[in-house]
Amino acid sequence: MNIIISGKNIDLTEGLKASVEGKMAGLEKYFTPDTEANVTLSVEKERQKIEITIPIKGNIIRSEQVSDDMYVSIDLAVEVIEKQLKKHRQKLISKKQNAGSFKKEFLEESVGSEDEIQITRVKKFDMTPMYPEDAALQMELLGHNFFVFINAEDDAVNVVYKRKGNTYGLIEPEY
């Protein structure tokens, strides 16, 4: 596994690099040697933040963790990546998808039922066309973190979502 470590507003000490490489070494059992992992460490207003991004064919495995201690953030981020990998493995096995970035041993491990994604509730609702600002308002009224709607401007299905810092995002389809 090729680990690329970068920093923003932080001095990348040998101790930090060693900690990241040590924790990421635990993930090497899942990936082929040519898999690339991008790790970005940053400090923003006394918050110690780590972002780990591992692009694999058709997907991205990503974790972003923030705490008061960078070493705690590193531990949390690697833990999240491992959980995501176990869920993703089940998807690869069940859908027989291309698993070129993963080691054969990882894919052949027995999978427990707790790793499976289970849909426990289905909601149906009428989707009337509306503008993104109206969808954001509707989302706030419902108390949700996202809202699916038909955009009145182009009749496409869009998603408005709440971002950190009380801002909103819009997901539009790309044609």
MOPEJO-V385059 format. One record per backbone hydrogen bond with DSSP energy under -1.0 kcal/mol. NH is the residue of the N-H (numbers start at 0). CO is the residue of the C=O. If there is no record, write none. Layout:
# MOPEJO-V385059
nh=NH co=CO
nh=NH co=CO
This chain:
# MOPEJO-V385059
nh=1 co=34
nh=3 co=36
nh=5 co=38
nh=7 co=40
nh=12 co=10
nh=16 co=12
nh=17 co=13
nh=18 co=14
nh=19 co=15
nh=20 co=16
nh=21 co=17
nh=22 co=18
nh=23 co=19
nh=24 co=20
nh=26 co=23
nh=29 co=26
nh=31 co=100
nh=34 co=31
nh=36 co=1
nh=37 co=52
nh=38 co=3
nh=39 co=50
nh=40 co=5
nh=41 co=48
nh=42 co=7
nh=43 co=46
nh=46 co=43
nh=47 co=66
nh=48 co=41
nh=49 co=64
nh=50 co=39
nh=51 co=62
nh=52 co=37
nh=53 co=60
nh=55 co=58
nh=58 co=55
nh=60 co=53
nh=62 co=51
nh=64 co=49
nh=66 co=47
nh=72 co=68
nh=73 co=69
nh=74 co=70
nh=75 co=71
nh=76 co=72
nh=77 co=73
nh=78 co=74
nh=79 co=75
nh=80 co=76
nh=81 co=77
nh=82 co=78
nh=83 co=79
nh=84 co=80
nh=85 co=81
nh=86 co=82
nh=87 co=83
nh=88 co=84
nh=89 co=85
nh=90 co=86
nh=91 co=87
nh=92 co=88
nh=93 co=89
nh=94 co=90
nh=96 co=91
nh=101 co=98
nh=102 co=29
nh=106 co=102
nh=107 co=103
nh=114 co=111
nh=129 co=149
nh=134 co=130
nh=135 co=131
nh=136 co=132
nh=137 co=133
nh=138 co=134
nh=139 co=135
nh=140 co=136
nh=141 co=137
nh=142 co=138
nh=143 co=138
nh=146 co=159
nh=148 co=157
nh=150 co=155
nh=151 co=129
nh=154 co=150
nh=157 co=148
nh=158 co=170
nh=159 co=146
nh=160 co=168
nh=161 co=144
nh=162 co=166
nh=168 co=160
nh=170 co=158
